[in-house]
Amino acid sequence: MEGEDDASAQMIDEIYANGGDDARRHRPIISGEQLDIEAYAALYSGRTKIMRLLFIADHCDNNVSMQLEALRMAYDEIKKGENTQLFREVVQKIDGRLGPNYGPDPAWTDAVDRRAEQRKDKLENELNAYRTNLIKESIRMGYNDFGDFYYARGALGDAFKNYVRTRDYCTTSKHIIHMCLNAILVSIEMGQFTHVSSYVGKAEQNPDALLPITVAKLRAAAGLALLEAKKYKLAARKFLETGHELGNNYTEVIAPQEIATYGGLCALSSFDRTELKNKVIDNLNFRNFLELVPEVRELIHNFYSSHYASCLDYLGNLKANLMLDIHLHDHVETLYNEIRHKALIQYTHPFVSVDLRMMANAFKTSVAGLEKELEALITDNQIQARIDSHNKILYARHADQRNATFQRVLQTGSEFDRDVRAMLLRSSLIKHEYNLRARKL
């Protein structure tokens, strides 16, 4: 008990210190610098790289230079592939603002379309021959080639259908896993996250054929699906379970930095202190990912150490860039609100009374704004307290432990008395051989 009291006292001291002179703690606060689009795009490959650049361009209308930089990089990346439809859309978005070198290129689009038609005809002829000869492995590869073809062309629906058709021609567990990974990739691009969860489950039904890197990919994909479904606690667990083998081997879907960011924010919003310590801070595997994003690592440690002002500073500086994240964009506000609410609850928990002025200083907000936040949490029964609005003090309504203990003792005594009387009655009935027989009808 003494150890627990010391730990509690230490946490209280840290909380009070957080509301005092912040200059005494030299925490590296990240700057709110503009996102380095080139460095960001270098983390990804394939179609997701292009879609992330276009997402940034669509969501930074107030920053024309960033928008044009994203469009320029998307233009250059698309010309490395065969998706002429997406190329035309990007040209339309650029609208001549990048000069003549980034305008319509009819010679390139016509040449790519012509080659694509020739390749499609060739694939159809090959697949028909395979089906005629009933060679299962060749048919599987034929449908797989068609899936690759349609994926490169941007026809995601047709790509998904062809990848899934290979299921009937899979002869080994490795083939099934390969099919599932292709289906997961296309489903993520289409935003069909129910399909992602389904095919993750199908792949996991073949554990003997799963390599560590494949398991890591499946965990990351499952985490994205749960994040999209707003099941943040389950999503956090999947990201935390993602093995370090993932590295840069799944850049067509997700970067290792995002494992740290998504997992860290989801954990902060949904885990209690014990879970945060055991599953995040002491997680050696996840620590490898956190090292890639020092800002997220620091804000997690600050939150656990009750340095809420510093933690909220990190969150505030990260927010602008997180709003440009293709997967996290719709969840930033919800996650931030949940994290802030948890911080408010944890701050008030150890105290019988809290000075709202000191608390407002710790959270860098106004007393009036803090009162409204606390009122909402009290109404939702997340904080057991009442507010003295005149004196600006929060009083906790902790249960009367002494009275509750006496009540439990009295209840236990009553139950014991009842049980003893029932046993004595039963022994007396047995002693006098009294049996109540049911009357025959």
C-alpha angles and dihedrals in degrees: 000000000000090000091052091049091051092050090048092048091049091051091049091051090051092050092050090046089054091061093050133063105343090186089077091068115065101204117167102244112197118236124242092239122160115270113269097232095188093053091043094051091048088067092068141054139197125010096340090062090058094043092050091051091050090047090055091048091051094049104045102062089142091060108057096176092055091046093052092046090053092048092048092053091045090052092052092046095049092054088062089064141042105257101119094166092059089045091058091049092052092048088053091051092049089052094189095303093124097052133251094310090067101048135099113315105196093172091058095043092048092049092048093047091049093050090046092054091050092049092048091053090049092050092049092051092048093048092049090052092050092049091050091053092044093226103161098197092048091048090050091051090045093056089043091054089050089051091052090048095052092043091055090049092051096247094132096169092056091043091054093049093051094046091051092048089064087070092082091054100045111120101177138040090248090059091052092050091048090052091049093050091051091048090048092050094052093041091055090050090050092046091239097140095165086066089049092057091045095053093042087058092048092050092049090056087075101059095157092064096044115110118204091253091052091050089052091052092050092049091051092048091048089050091054091050092050091045090054089050089052091240091138099170093052090044090052091053092052093049090047090052092052107117124234087241087082092076110138093331097103101045091132086072113015141358123230089242089063092054087061095044098044094040094045096049094043090049093049091051097048112020125087121228094270093050091045091054098043101036103033115019096037093038104113092191094052090044088070089061094043090056087065091059108039092177092062091043091052095047091051091051091045091051092050091046090051092245090139098162091056091044092052090048090058091047092049093051092047096048100082093055094041089056087063092055112111095217102031099042096093094045104046096092093046094047093046092050092049092049092048092048091051090050091052091048094048092047093055097039101085095046136082089202133011129199104232091207091058091044092050089052091051091051094039094235138113122273091239092052091047091051091056092050092049092046090056092049092047090049090051088050091240092122121040099212147097129228125233095207094184096055093029095235129137114216118200118226098214117176116260097254094189094052092043091052092052090049091052091049092051091047092049090049092051091049091049092050091050093049093048092050090050091051092048091050092050093048090049092052091049092047092054092042092237111167123173108215122199112248113246115242 
